[in-house]
Amino acid sequence: MYRFWGLFIAVSFILLLSFPVLAAIEWSTSIDEYSFWDDNGVPTLIANNDLKLLVSASNNTPSTCKAMEATFHYYGTGDVTEVSWINSGGHPNAPSIVLKNGFEDQNYWDILTYLGTLSWDGMLPDTVIYAGASFNSSGWPAWNSMQERFEYNLNIPMVAGESGQICIDSIYISGHDWIFQDQYAADISSEFGGPYCWPVGVFENDAPVLVNPPVYYNGSHSEIFTITCEINDPDGDPITGVGALDASGNPAPGTVWSFEEGGKTYLRWAWNPECWMIGGYIIFNLQWTVKAAVRPLLPRLRSNSLVPFMLLTLISAAFRIGFGGK
């Protein structure tokens, strides 16, 4: 029995040496999925839209971090040359940056909490410096889980047709280090793992179109006129509501609705003309009003909610309607 336990302990020790536990301060970045649109299968940040870029970190080590300094560098590629930093009531030195989950003033760090910036004017590149130091029992606790630490609030201005990326990475600059230390001033391993980059573009959504709408329609005043047109949204966005206006922008006579058939969407307009119209014809300019809900980026969102963009489109179709007597 004793030999068994001795062998078990020896094998366990060898396995631990063969597969060491990776202990480090680890980082990740994220942007809310509603800040993206589906640009032909590529998740793309919506330009000219307020967004939050979150930087998270964990102390995945057995040591309390007593001092740290980290430098983050924002830059763009292509047509992304500037950002607008949004005042979100954050740190006094940079109100667009919100410190969170222990990185705030006088939380983990009882000696020093410092946030400084270099060229934080929105003309990229922009750099931010964060440092913290603690004494006694405070500090960044050991085995502290991955949590949001920095919230950057920004808007990326662009015009249609432009493209590029927004990136964040760590950076080594004179007088500042990427360093993390325990209570014995021993270094704690940490790599930011960047650069983290996201494509950016101006949100574009094609309007729905009518497919071969009829131009001439003849019938009798004693019969209900029914005109049906297929409607197609090039982006595959669902048609959520329809209406009809005349050329003057007033509600059109009759009733209009949409329906699905054979995997296609159709609009139908029905109208019973007045008796005095016998023997003549009119040119009727009908404008369909169509709401197409922009498709969400991720399929799992489809059953929950729609991305808050609604497209209202006026689609004109002129009908020459003749009325016979009966």
C-alpha positions in Angstrom: 0.0 0.0 0.0 2.8 2.4 0.9 4.6 1.6 -2.3 1.4 2.4 -4.2 1.0 5.8 -2.7 4.6 6.6 -3.2 4.4 5.7 -6.9 1.2 7.7 -7.2 2.8 10.8 -5.7 5.9 10.5 -7.8 3.9 10.1 -11.0 1.7 13.1 -10.1 4.8 15.2 -9.5 6.2 14.3 -12.9 2.9 15.2 -14.6 2.9 18.6 -12.8 6.4 19.3 -14.1 5.4 18.1 -17.6 2.3 20.3 -17.8 2.9 23.5 -15.8 0.1 25.8 -14.9 0.2 28.9 -16.9 0.1 31.8 -14.4 -0.1 35.3 -15.8 -2.1 38.5 -15.9 -4.2 38.0 -19.0 -6.1 40.4 -21.2 -9.0 40.5 -23.6 -11.0 43.1 -25.6 -14.6 43.3 -26.7 -17.1 45.6 -28.4 -20.9 45.2 -28.0 -22.3 43.1 -30.9 -24.9 45.8 -31.6 -22.1 48.1 -32.7 -21.5 45.9 -35.8 -23.3 45.3 -39.0 -23.1 42.5 -41.5 -21.1 43.8 -44.4 -21.4 40.8 -46.8 -20.5 38.3 -44.1 -17.8 40.5 -42.5 -18.7 41.8 -39.0 -18.0 45.6 -39.4 -18.1 48.4 -36.8 -20.7 51.0 -37.7 -18.9 54.3 -38.3 -20.4 57.6 -37.0 -22.0 55.5 -34.1 -21.2 55.8 -30.4 -19.6 52.6 -29.1 -17.8 51.2 -26.1 -14.5 49.3 -26.4 -13.9 47.2 -23.3 -10.6 46.0 -22.1 -10.8 43.2 -19.5 -8.0 41.6 -17.4 -7.5 38.8 -14.9 -4.8 38.2 -12.3 -4.5 34.5 -13.0 -1.5 34.0 -10.6 -1.1 33.1 -6.9 0.5 36.5 -6.2 -1.2 39.8 -5.3 -0.1 42.4 -7.8 1.1 45.3 -5.7 2.3 47.6 -8.6 1.6 47.9 -12.3 2.0 50.1 -15.3 0.3 49.6 -18.6 0.3 51.6 -21.8 -2.4 51.3 -24.5 -2.0 52.6 -28.0 -4.9 53.4 -30.4 -4.3 53.7 -34.1 -6.1 53.2 -37.4 -5.5 51.7 -40.8 -6.8 52.8 -44.2 -9.3 55.7 -43.9 -9.5 55.4 -40.1 -7.4 58.4 -39.2 -9.3 59.9 -36.3 -11.9 59.2 -33.5 -14.1 61.3 -31.4 -13.6 60.5 -27.7 -17.0 60.8 -25.9 -17.2 62.4 -22.5 -18.9 59.7 -20.4 -18.2 61.0 -17.0 -15.0 58.9 -16.7 -11.6 59.8 -15.2 -11.0 63.6 -14.8 -7.9 63.3 -17.0 -9.8 61.6 -19.8 -13.6 61.6 -19.3 -14.0 59.1 -22.2 -12.3 56.4 -20.1 -14.2 54.7 -17.3 -12.1 52.7 -14.8 -13.9 49.7 -13.5 -13.7 46.7 -11.1 -10.9 47.6 -8.8 -9.0 49.9 -11.2 -10.8 53.0 -9.9 -9.1 55.6 -7.7 -8.4 54.2 -4.1 -9.6 50.7 -4.8 -6.9 48.2 -5.5 -4.2 50.8 -5.2 -4.0 52.8 -2.0 -0.8 54.7 -2.8 -1.2 55.6 -6.4 -3.8 55.4 -9.2 -2.7 57.3 -12.3 -4.2 57.8 -15.7 -2.4 59.9 -18.2 -2.6 60.4 -21.9 -0.3 61.3 -24.8 -1.8 63.2 -27.7 -5.4 62.2 -26.6 -6.9 64.5 -29.2 -8.6 62.0 -31.5 -6.1 62.4 -34.3 -4.7 58.9 -34.3 -2.5 57.5 -32.9 -3.5 58.2 -29.3 -1.9 56.7 -26.2 -3.1 56.2 -22.6 -0.9 55.3 -19.6 -2.3 53.6 -16.5 -0.4 52.9 -13.3 -1.3 51.7 -9.8 0.7 51.0 -6.6 -0.5 49.6 -3.2 0.8 49.0 0.3 -0.2 46.8 3.2 -3.0 44.4 2.4 -4.3 46.1 -0.8 -3.5 45.3 -4.4 -4.8 43.4 -7.3 -5.9 40.1 -5.7 -4.5 36.7 -6.7 -6.7 34.5 -8.8 -8.9 37.4 -9.7 -11.3 36.6 -12.6 -11.5 38.2 -16.0 -13.4 41.4 -15.6 -13.8 44.7 -17.4 -11.1 47.2 -16.3 -11.2 49.9 -18.9 -14.2 51.3 -20.9 -13.3 53.5 -23.8 -16.2 55.5 -25.3 -15.7 56.7 -28.8 -17.1 57.4 -32.2 -15.3 56.8 -35.5 -16.2 59.4 -38.2 -16.2 58.2 -41.8 -18.0 58.9 -45.1 -19.5 56.4 -47.5 -17.0 54.5 -49.5 -14.2 54.7 -46.9 -12.8 51.7 -45.1 -10.2 50.8 -42.6 -9.6 49.4 -39.1 -9.5 50.7 -35.6 -6.8 48.9 -33.5 -5.6 48.8 -29.9 -2.3 47.4 -28.7 0.2 47.7 -25.9 3.2 49.9 -26.5 6.6 50.6 -24.9 7.4 54.2 -24.7 10.3 56.1 -23.1 9.8 56.5 -19.3 7.0 54.1 -19.1 7.0 50.3 -18.9 4.6 47.4 -19.3 5.3 45.9 -15.9 3.5 44.1 -13.1 5.1 43.2 -9.7 4.2 41.3 -6.6 5.0 42.3 -2.9 8.6 41.3 -3.4 9.1 43.4 -6.5 9.3 40.3 -8.6 7.8 40.6 -12.1 4.5 38.9 -12.9 4.2 37.6 -16.4 1.7 39.5 -18.7 1.3 39.9 -22.4 -1.5 42.1 -23.9 -1.7 39.8 -26.9 -2.4 42.6 -29.4 -3.0 44.2 -31.7 -6.7 43.8 -31.6 -8.3 45.3 -34.8 -11.8 45.7 -36.1 -12.9 46.7 -39.6 -15.0 49.9 -39.8 -17.3 51.1 -42.5 -20.3 53.4 -43.1 -23.5 51.4 -42.6 -25.2 51.0 -45.9 -28.5 49.2 -46.5 -30.1 48.8 -49.9 -33.8 49.7 -50.2 -36.4 47.2 -51.1 -37.4 47.2 -54.8 -40.6 46.2 -56.6 -40.1 43.4 -59.2 -41.8 44.2 -62.5 -44.8 46.2 -61.3 -47.7 46.4 -63.7 -48.1 49.7 -65.5 -51.5 49.3 -67.2 -54.5 47.8 -65.5 -58.0 47.7 -66.9 -61.2 46.5 -65.3 -64.7 47.5 -64.4 -65.9 49.9 -61.7 -68.1 47.2 -60.3 -65.1 45.0 -59.6 -62.4 45.4 -57.0 -59.1 46.3 -58.5 -56.4 44.1 -57.1 -52.7 44.7 -58.0 -50.0 42.4 -56.7 -46.3 43.0 -56.9 -43.3 41.0 -55.7 -41.0 43.1 -53.4 -37.4 42.1 -52.9 -35.0 43.4 -50.3 -31.4 43.0 -51.7 -30.0 42.5 -48.2 -32.6 39.9 -47.2 -34.0 42.2 -44.6 -37.5 41.2 -43.5 -40.4 43.4 -44.6 -42.1 44.5 -41.4 -44.9 46.8 -42.5 -46.4 48.4 -45.6 -48.7 51.3 -46.4 -49.7 53.4 -49.4 -49.6 57.1 -50.3 -50.7 58.9 -53.4 -48.5 61.3 -55.3 -49.4 64.2 -53.0 -48.3 62.2 -49.9 -51.9 61.6 -48.7 -53.2 58.2 -47.7 -54.1 56.3 -50.9 -57.6 54.8 -51.3 -58.1 51.2 -50.9 -56.1 48.7 -48.8 -52.5 47.5 -49.0 -50.9 44.6 -47.3 -47.9 42.2 -47.6 -47.8 38.4 -47.6 -45.4 35.6 -48.1 -45.8 32.9 -50.8 -43.3 30.4 -52.1 -40.5 32.0 -50.2 -41.1 35.4 -51.7 -42.7 38.6 -50.3 -45.6 40.3 -52.2 -47.5 43.6 -51.8 -51.1 43.7 -52.7 -53.3 46.7 -53.2 -57.1 46.4 -53.5 -59.5 49.2 -54.4 -63.2 49.5 -55.4 -63.5 52.6 -57.6 -66.5 54.9 -57.6 -69.4 54.7 -60.1 -68.7 58.1 -61.6 -65.4 56.8 -63.0 -67.3 54.7 -65.7 -65.9 55.1 -69.3 -62.6 56.8 -68.4 -59.2 56.2 -67.0 -56.9 57.8 -64.6 -53.1 57.8 -64.1 -52.6 56.8 -60.5 -49.2 57.3 -58.9 -49.0 54.9 -56.0 -46.1 55.0 -53.5 -45.6 52.0 -51.4 -44.2 52.8 -48.0 -42.1 49.9 -46.8 -40.4 49.3 -43.5 -37.5 46.8 -43.7 -35.9 45.9 -40.4 -32.1 45.7 -40.8 -30.9 42.2 -40.2 -29.0 41.6 -36.9 -25.4 40.6 -37.2 -25.7 37.3 -35.2 -28.3 34.7 -35.9 -29.0 34.2 -32.2 -30.3 37.7 -32.0 -33.0 37.1 -34.6 -35.3 35.6 -32.0 -34.6 38.2 -29.4 -34.7 41.7 -30.9 -34.0 43.7 -34.0 -31.0 45.9 -34.4 -32.4 49.4 -33.8 -32.3 50.6 -37.4 -35.5 50.9 -39.4 -35.5 51.8 -43.0 -38.5 53.6 -44.4 -38.6 53.6 -48.1 -40.9 55.1 -50.7 -41.2 53.0 -53.8 -43.1 54.7 -56.7 -45.1 52.8 -59.2 -47.4 54.5 -61.7 -50.6 52.7 -62.8 -52.8 53.7 -65.7 -56.1 52.4 -64.7 -59.0 52.3 -67.2 -62.7 51.8 -66.2 -65.2 50.1 -68.4 -69.0 50.2 -68.0 -70.9 47.2 -66.8 
